Amino acid sequence: MASDWRKVGLGLLLLVVSSVVVVGYGLRNGPIPPAVAVGGAVGVVAGTLLLGLSEEDASV
């Protein structure tokens, strides 16, 4: 079970950055701008997809 470490690294980076942005805006006790919320959600989804497809012969 080999993994493509580039996909793992990029997926983790996307997950961490997107989560920090969304949580950071949430802790400011104000509304999250829609563009930031969409960007954060897309980043989390893309990071999760990259991590899920990092294994050899993985399919969705």
Sequence and secondary structure as in RCSB ss.txt:
>XXXX:A:sequence
MASDWRKVGLGLLLLVVSSVVVVGYGLRNGPIPPAVAVGGAVGVVAGTLLLGLSEEDASV
>XXXX:A:secstr
  B HHHHHHHHHHHHHHHHHHHHHHTTTS   HHHHHHHHHHHHHHHHHHHT BTT   
